[in-house]
Amino acid sequence: MNTRFLETFLWVARLKSFSAAAERLNTTQAAISNRIATLERELGVRLFERDTHAVNITADGEKAVRRAEEIVRLTHQLRDQIGGSQSLRGTVSIGTIDSIVYSWLPDLISKVHCRYPFIRIDLEVDTSLAISRRLVGRQVDLALVVGPVSGADLINLELGTLATGWFASPRLGFGPRVLELAEVLAFPIIGYSKGSYPYHAMMQQLEKAGIDEETARIFNTNSIATNIRLGLDGIGVAVLPKIAARDYVARGELVELTVNITVQPLVFYAAYLKRVENPIPGTIAEMAGEMAADFDKRAMELL
């Protein structure tokens, strides 16, 4: 029995769609249908009931899920223990955000490549909210986001924090003193995308200070590169991870402001689906924890 066909069966069962499974496994819907049909012939039962609107797992299919998970898990263990990590192949989809891209993601990808040279990584960069939705929808295997992520069968591993601050171009004329929030709000605030965790955290701080969303002029983006660019051009005061702004501050292109209301740090999580048959996302999540801790240590030495 082909374990790849069993993995296909598990993906169709999770996603309840042949086309979604085909997209997830980087193949065609016809190939997915052929694998399932072959598996059904070998087992002598129907695993799914198909119609034009939905794919529903049968009672025999439900019985097969746990055993298929066990077989696939044991196959991965055999490859890992006998063939070593060099023998593992496949694709792991990772969703993450700009803040992590600008910090320790390159170190993580390098380490994954060294340990699993034949594992391919599909990388998506979006907002934490969008990536979390894709994880819950089984469209990514691992989410590295500001979290945690809520959902059934999800494991969240806290990775640490990233200090953030207020930054502006010297041309805005802020001096080296403690600024009142009202002075900062004389300019637009260049912040995180609307609906994101950092956005809500910032709005809560503004509300505590008596500033509502309509009073504050906030330019929302989901790109740190865009925030930096707007800050450099003097469009407004940018809220940035300190590590992303460090080089610009060193060159005198940005200045860090001391404001009487501090910006909350970003709290990162690695979230992944609890699937015993595929331990790689969990392993990469643990590696992400190591990279984040090492990065935090080096960042503290530099800041």
N, C-alpha and C positions, 0 to 999 in steps of 0.2 A: 504494500500500500504506500502510495506516494505521500510523504508528509507535507509536501507543498500543497497538495490537494486538501489535506486536513486544515492547513492554515487558511486556505481560501474559504473553506466551509465555515471556519470560525469568524472570518471577516464578514461574510454574507450574513451570518447569524447576528452579529453585532450591529451591522449597519442596516439590515433589513432591505438591502438593495443590491442587485447584481451590478448595476452601473456604478454605484458608490464604491463597491468593493474593487471593481476594475480600476477606478481612478486611484484608490488607495494603494493598489498593488502594481500600478504602472503597467497595466495590460489592457486588453480589450474585453468588452462585455461577452463576446463570443467565446473567448478563452475561459472566462469565469464559468459560463454556462457549460462548456465542455468538461471542465474539471469536476463540477458538481454532478453532472450526468454520469461521468465515469465512476465517481465515488458512490453514487446511488446504485449503480449496477454491481459494484463490488460488494456492497453491504446488503443488497437485495431489499432495500426499503427506500421510500421517498423521504428526503430530508426537508424539502420545502414544497409548499403549495404556491403556485405562481398564477397570477392573473395580470390583467393590463394595468392594474392600479397599485398592487402591493406584492411583496414576497413575505409569506408567513411560514415560520418554522413549524414542522409537524411534531407530533408527540414523540416519534422515533428520533427526529432531529434533536429535540430537547434532551433525550437520553444520551445522544451521541456527543453533545457539547462537552460535558465534563471529561469523558474518556478521551476525546480528541485533544483537549487541553493538556491532559496528562501525557499523552504520547508525544505531542509537540514539545512540551517542557523537557521530557526525558531525552528527546533527540538533541535539543539545545545543550543540555547538560553533558551528553556524550561527546558532542563536538568540542565543547569548552574544556572538558577534563582530559579527553584523549588527544584531540587534535590541537587543543590550545586555542587561545583567542585569535590566532592567525588564521584559523579555519572558518571562523564565523563570517557569513556573508548575508547581505540583505540591505534594506534601506530603513533608516530611522528618520522620521520627520520631527524636526524641532522648531517650535514657534517661540520667538523671543521678541524683545523690545530694544529700542535704540539705546537706552541707558546701559544695558548689558553688552550690546555690541561695542559701545565706546569704552568698556572696562575690561572684563575678563573673558569674553566669549572667544576671542582668537586663541587664548591659552587653552581653553577647553577643547576646541576643535582639534588643535594640534595634539593634545594628549589622547583624544579618542582615536585619531588617525594612527598614532603610534601603537596603541593597544589593539585596535581592531582595524587593520589596514584595508580589509575588504568590505567594511561596512560603509555604505554610502549615506551621506547626510543631506536631506532636503531641508533647507533653512527658509523659514518665513519670518519676516520682521513686520510687526504691526503693533497696535495698541494692546495693552494687557487684557482689556475687555474682549477684543476681537480674538486674540489667541486663546483666551480661556474658553470662549464659545466653541472654537474649533476643537479644543481638547475634549470638551464635553460631547461634542458631536462626532468624536472618534476620527477627526480629520488630521490631527497631529498626535504623535506618540508622547511627546514631552513638551511641557510649557515652562519656560523660564521667564517669569513675569513678576510684576508687583501683585501680591496676592494676600491671602491664599485663594485657591480656586474651589468653589463649592460644586459638588456633584456626586452622584453615586459611583462607588468603586474607584474613587480617586485617592491617591496618597499625596500629601503635601509635605515637602521637606524645606524648612526655612534655611535660606542660604546666607542671610546677613543683611546689612543695610548699606546704603550709599548716601553719604552726606550731600545735601543740596544747599544752595544759597541764592542770594540776589546778586545779579551782575549787570553792569551797565557800561556803556562806552564813556570814556573820560569826557567826551564832548558834552555830556549832559550836565556836567558841572557839580556833581556830588563831591563834597569834601570828605576828609578822613574823620568822620564823627558819627555818633549814633543818630540815625535818622528816624523821624517819626513816620509811621505808615502813610499818613496823609501826604508827606513830601514825595514818597515813592509813587503814590497813586496819582500824582500830577501828570505822570506819564503812563502810557499803556503798559500793562503787564503781559509779557510774552510767556505763556505758561503751557501746561500740558493739554492734551486733547480733551474736549468736553466729554464727560461721562467716565473718564478714567479715575482710578483710585487717587493719584496725586492731585488731580483737579478737585475732587470732592474734599480732600484733606485741606487744600489751600482755601477753598470756599468756606469751610467750617471755621478756619482761623479768621478769615475776613469778617464772617458773620459775628464772631465773638467780639470783634473790634467795632461792631456796629456798621459794617460796610456790606451792602447787599450787592447782588450780582449785577443789577442795573447801574449802580453807581460806579463800580469798578470797570474800567475799560480793559478787557482781557482778550488778547489774541491767542486763540487756542491752536496748537499744532501737535502732530504726533511724531515730529522729527526734531531731534536735538540739533542736527546740522542746520535746520531752518531757524531754530531758536537762537543759535549762536550767530548766524548771519544777520538776523534782525537786530540782535543786541549790538553787534559790531557796527552796524550802520546807524545806531542811535535811534532806532524806531521806538524803543521803549526799554523797560527794565526786564531782563530775562531771568527766569527761574531755571537754574541748571544744576546738574550734578557737579560738584566741585572738581572732580577729576577731569571732566570734559572741558572745563573752563581753565584748568591750571596753566596750560601753555600760553593761552591768550593773556592771562593775567601777568605771567612772567615777562611777556613782550610789551606790556603796557597797553594792549589793545582793548582789554576789559579791566574793570576794577570790581572787586568784591565789596558790596555794600554791607555796612553794619546797620541793621534795621531793628527797631524795638520789638518786632514780631519775627521770630525765626521761621524758616521753612522746614517742615517735617521731613526727616530722611525717608528715602525710598526703602521699603522692606521687600526683599526679593524671596520668591519661593520657586522651587522646582516641583511641578505637579505632573503626575503621570497616572495612567490607568493601572489598576491592580490586576495584572494578568500574569499568572504563574508560568504560562507557557513561553513568555518572552521576557527574560530578565534584563535585557539590554537597556531599555529606557530607565529602569531603576538604577542600574549600574552607572549610567551616564549622569543621572541626577546626583548620585553620591560624589562622582568626580567633579560635578559642578560645585558642590559644597566645598570641596578641597580647593578648587580654583578661586572661588569667592573669598575664602578665608585667607588664602595666600595673597590675593590682590588687596584685600583690606589691610593686611599687615604692611605691604609695600606702600600703599597709598598713605597710610598714617605716617610713614617715615618721610614721605615727600611733601606732604601738606604742612 
